[in-house]
């Protein structure tokens, strides 16, 4: 468990150093302050390298990563080719384009059904 925390901590430090321009409100001098898992996972999926993706897999459960990816990146259509690459290489999804279409369609149905309640 300590190894997982060390990996998470290293990912967090690297993210703060690499992207201090959009983490300007984060107080890195406060030892108690942490970037949320959701934000960290989302930003590494968006801007991370393959080696950073591998570190994400070691630090977080794959289902947790996948849920954040779907709800925060995939459904919004953010860089379609990037989403297909994530689906294929990160989650081993055989037909990424079809998978993303199904997820978006299901999400839209759920949102429409919720709006009519």
N, C-alpha and C positions, 0 to 999 in steps of 0.2 A: 504494500500500500504506500509506503514511503517513496518508492521509486516512481509511482504514478504521480504523487504530489510534487516530486522534484521535476518531473517532465512538465507538468502543468505550470509550475512556477517558472521554469526556463522559457516556456512558450509565452507566458505573460510578460516577462522581462524583455524578451526579444520584440514582442509586439509594441511595447511601450517605447523602446528605443527606436525601432524602425518607423513607427507612425506617430511620433509625438505631435506632428502637425494637426492631426484630427483627434488626438487625445489631449488637447491643450487644457481641458478642465480637470484632468486626472492629476491628483496630487501624489507624485511618485515618492515624495519624501515621507509620506505617511505609511508606515510599515503595515498598518491595519487595512489599508485600502487595497481593493482587488478589482480587477476587471471581471465582469460577470462571465460565466461559462458561455452563455448565449452569444454575447458580443465577441468573445474570443474565437469561438467556433465559426461564427459567421464571417469574421474578417479573414481568418486563415483560409476558409473555403474560397472567399472572393479573391484574395491576393497572395495566398501562400504557394509555396513550391511543393513539389512531390515529397521532398524530405520532411517538410513541415506537416504535410498531410499525414505522413506516417507517424509523426510524433503525436498528432491529434488522436489517431487511432489508439495509440498507447495510453493516452491520458484520459480519454472519455469512451464511454460505451458507444458502440457503432449505432445503436438505435437512437440514442440521444442526439448524436451528430446528424443522423438522417432526419429526425423530426425537425431540428432547427433548420437544416438545409431546405426541406420541403416548405415549411411555413414561412421562412424569411427570404429565401432566394428563388427557389424553383417556381413557386406559384406566381411570382411577379414577372417572370419572363426575363429576368436580368441576364443579359448576354447568353443567348440561347446556346451557342456553341460551347461556352464555358460550362453551362449546366449539363449539357450532354457529356462533356468530358468528365465532370464530377460524377455523374451517374454511372458512367462506364468504368472509370478507373478506380473510383473511391468505393462504390457500392456494388460493383460487378453486375450492373443491370445490362442485360443483353441488348435490348432495343431502347436506348435512352429517349429517343424522340417520342416513340409511342408511349412509354412509361410517363413522361412528363405531360403529354396530352391527356392521358387518363386521370392523372392526379389533378390537373387543372380543371378538368370537366367535373370530377367528383367534388372538388372544392366549390366550384360555382353552383352546382346543384344544392349543396349543403347551405351555402349562403342565401340562395333564393328561397329555399324551404324555411330557413330561419326568419327571413324577412316577412314571410306571409303568416307567421304564427301570431 
